[in-house]
Amino acid sequence: MQWRVKPALPVAKLIAASALPLLVAVFGPEDLSRWLVAAVVATAIVAWAARDVLHPVRLSADDAGITVLTGFARRRHISWDQIEAVRVERARRSDVLEIDTGEAVYVLGEPQLSADPHEVAVTLADLRPVS
């Protein structure tokens, strides 16, 4: 099983990145510092969107365990026996999937999974071997 970023997410990020120079052009075309800040922020947003396009799979699971994307593009495989808990928690106004290994907690929301975190938790529970 695999869960990946919603396709609309990188598109929204690219729209936001392209809006920044437009805002500067309208509200402060003569101010060099605004152009600089807009360029830096737009570049960061484009890199963030590139991650979504180049590495869309955030979570995968099989009989051996799960694999999560960490950092920009690093994948970490975690065997089932290393996972202490898989739960759904309320964060702000939405639910998130938490995978607790004892060393780290991986938090994934619906935009990163393209699925309801409750459904993903049930699927992971079904895949996890009974010990």
GULUM-223955 format. One record per residue (C-alpha): residue number from 0; residue in three letters; x, z, y. Coordinates in pm, whole numbers, m for minus. Example, Ala and Ser with C-alpha at 12.3 -4.5 7.8 and 13.67 -1.06 7.14 Angstrom:
! residues 2
+-----+-----+--------+--------+--------+
!   k !   r !     c1 !     c3 !     c2 !
+-----+-----+--------+--------+--------+
!   0 ! Ala !   1230 !    780 !   m450 !
!   1 ! Ser !   1367 !    714 !   m106 !
+-----+-----+--------+--------+--------+
! end
This chain:
! residues 131
+-----+-----+--------+--------+--------+
!   k !   r !     c1 !     c3 !     c2 !
+-----+-----+--------+--------+--------+
!   0 ! Met !      0 !      0 !      0 !
!   1 ! Gln !    112 !    m72 !    354 !
!   2 ! Trp !    m16 !     27 !    695 !
!   3 ! Arg !     95 !   m163 !   1002 !
!   4 ! Val !     54 !   m167 !   1377 !
!   5 ! Lys !   m262 !   m323 !   1512 !
!   6 ! Pro !   m184 !   m679 !   1627 !
!   7 ! Ala !   m341 !   m613 !   1966 !
!   8 ! Leu !    m95 !   m334 !   2044 !
!   9 ! Pro !    213 !   m548 !   2121 !
!  10 ! Val !     m7 !   m790 !   2314 !
!  11 ! Ala !   m134 !   m504 !   2533 !
!  12 ! Lys !    221 !   m384 !   2589 !
!  13 ! Leu !    335 !   m731 !   2696 !
!  14 ! Ile !     41 !   m759 !   2935 !
!  15 ! Ala !    138 !   m423 !   3087 !
!  16 ! Ala !    501 !   m532 !   3119 !
!  17 ! Ser !    402 !   m853 !   3294 !
!  18 ! Ala !    169 !   m666 !   3530 !
!  19 ! Leu !    451 !   m454 !   3674 !
!  20 ! Pro !    627 !   m735 !   3866 !
!  21 ! Leu !    288 !   m857 !   3987 !
!  22 ! Leu !    210 !   m513 !   4127 !
!  23 ! Val !    544 !   m500 !   4307 !
!  24 ! Ala !    487 !   m849 !   4447 !
!  25 ! Val !    153 !   m738 !   4589 !
!  26 ! Phe !    236 !   m386 !   4710 !
!  27 ! Gly !    607 !   m389 !   4791 !
!  28 ! Pro !    767 !   m732 !   4784 !
!  29 ! Glu !   1039 !   m631 !   5032 !
!  30 ! Asp !   1140 !   m307 !   4855 !
!  31 ! Leu !   1437 !   m367 !   4625 !
!  32 ! Ser !   1404 !    m25 !   4460 !
!  33 ! Arg !   1050 !   m105 !   4345 !
!  34 ! Trp !   1173 !   m430 !   4191 !
!  35 ! Leu !   1450 !   m243 !   4012 !
!  36 ! Val !   1216 !     23 !   3873 !
!  37 ! Ala !    964 !   m242 !   3767 !
!  38 ! Ala !   1237 !   m441 !   3592 !
!  39 ! Val !   1368 !   m139 !   3403 !
!  40 ! Val !   1023 !    m21 !   3295 !
!  41 ! Ala !    909 !   m373 !   3201 !
!  42 ! Thr !   1224 !   m422 !   2992 !
!  43 ! Ala !   1159 !    m95 !   2808 !
!  44 ! Ile !    798 !   m194 !   2740 !
!  45 ! Val !    907 !   m536 !   2611 !
!  46 ! Ala !   1156 !   m367 !   2375 !
!  47 ! Trp !    878 !   m136 !   2258 !
!  48 ! Ala !    652 !   m437 !   2194 !
!  49 ! Ala !    936 !   m616 !   2015 !
!  50 ! Arg !    958 !   m325 !   1771 !
!  51 ! Asp !    589 !   m372 !   1693 !
!  52 ! Val !    640 !   m743 !   1627 !
!  53 ! Leu !    969 !   m720 !   1435 !
!  54 ! His !    883 !   m409 !   1232 !
!  55 ! Pro !    504 !   m382 !   1213 !
!  56 ! Val !    484 !   m180 !    890 !
!  57 ! Arg !    490 !    189 !    986 !
!  58 ! Leu !    403 !    341 !    649 !
!  59 ! Ser !    411 !    217 !    293 !
!  60 ! Ala !    343 !    404 !    m28 !
!  61 ! Asp !    385 !    347 !   m399 !
!  62 ! Asp !    431 !    548 !   m717 !
!  63 ! Ala !    781 !    657 !   m612 !
!  64 ! Gly !    684 !    794 !   m271 !
!  65 ! Ile !    641 !    678 !     85 !
!  66 ! Thr !    854 !    487 !    333 !
!  67 ! Val !    818 !    551 !    707 !
!  68 ! Leu !    968 !    372 !   1003 !
!  69 ! Thr !   1182 !    603 !   1214 !
!  70 ! Gly !   1361 !    527 !   1537 !
!  71 ! Phe !   1358 !    164 !   1640 !
!  72 ! Ala !   1391 !      5 !   1296 !
!  73 ! Arg !   1523 !    255 !   1044 !
!  74 ! Arg !   1321 !    309 !    730 !
!  75 ! Arg !   1325 !    638 !    543 !
!  76 ! His !   1207 !    662 !    185 !
!  77 ! Ile !   1063 !   1000 !     89 !
!  78 ! Ser !    983 !   1077 !   m274 !
!  79 ! Trp !    656 !   1250 !   m352 !
!  80 ! Asp !    831 !   1573 !   m452 !
!  81 ! Gln !    990 !   1597 !   m105 !
!  82 ! Ile !    650 !   1588 !     67 !
!  83 ! Glu !    509 !   1933 !    130 !
!  84 ! Ala !    180 !   1827 !    289 !
!  85 ! Val !    m21 !   1529 !    403 !
!  86 ! Arg !   m294 !   1624 !    647 !
!  87 ! Val !   m501 !   1493 !    932 !
!  88 ! Glu !   m483 !   1687 !   1258 !
!  89 ! Arg !   m663 !   1652 !   1589 !
!  90 ! Ala !   m424 !   1548 !   1866 !
!  91 ! Arg !   m571 !   1520 !   2213 !
!  92 ! Arg !   m882 !   1308 !   2154 !
!  93 ! Ser !   m795 !   1137 !   1828 !
!  94 ! Asp !   m696 !   1221 !   1474 !
!  95 ! Val !   m340 !   1169 !   1350 !
!  96 ! Leu !   m189 !   1161 !   1004 !
!  97 ! Glu !     87 !   1417 !    955 !
!  98 ! Ile !    334 !   1388 !    670 !
!  99 ! Asp !    533 !   1711 !    641 !
! 100 ! Thr !    860 !   1709 !    444 !
! 101 ! Gly !    973 !   2056 !    548 !
! 102 ! Glu !   1265 !   1900 !    740 !
! 103 ! Ala !   1052 !   1669 !    953 !
! 104 ! Val !    693 !   1591 !   1033 !
! 105 ! Tyr !    599 !   1225 !   1067 !
! 106 ! Val !    296 !   1169 !   1289 !
! 107 ! Leu !    105 !    841 !   1281 !
! 108 ! Gly !   m208 !    756 !   1472 !
! 109 ! Glu !   m475 !    496 !   1413 !
! 110 ! Pro !   m298 !    231 !   1629 !
! 111 ! Gln !     16 !    260 !   1414 !
! 112 ! Leu !   m180 !    249 !   1088 !
! 113 ! Ser !   m460 !      4 !   1172 !
! 114 ! Ala !   m676 !    240 !    969 !
! 115 ! Asp !   m852 !    571 !    997 !
! 116 ! Pro !   m600 !    853 !    931 !
! 117 ! His !   m856 !   1023 !    703 !
! 118 ! Glu !   m875 !    712 !    483 !
! 119 ! Val !   m495 !    686 !    470 !
! 120 ! Ala !   m469 !   1053 !    368 !
! 121 ! Val !   m717 !    996 !     85 !
! 122 ! Thr !   m527 !    689 !    m33 !
! 123 ! Leu !   m197 !    880 !    m27 !
! 124 ! Ala !   m357 !   1164 !   m223 !
! 125 ! Asp !   m474 !    912 !   m483 !
! 126 ! Leu !   m126 !    758 !   m511 !
! 127 ! Arg !     55 !   1091 !   m534 !
! 128 ! Pro !    130 !   1189 !   m893 !
! 129 ! Val !    m26 !   1513 !  m1011 !
! 130 ! Ser !    240 !   1773 !  m1079 !
+-----+-----+--------+--------+--------+
! end
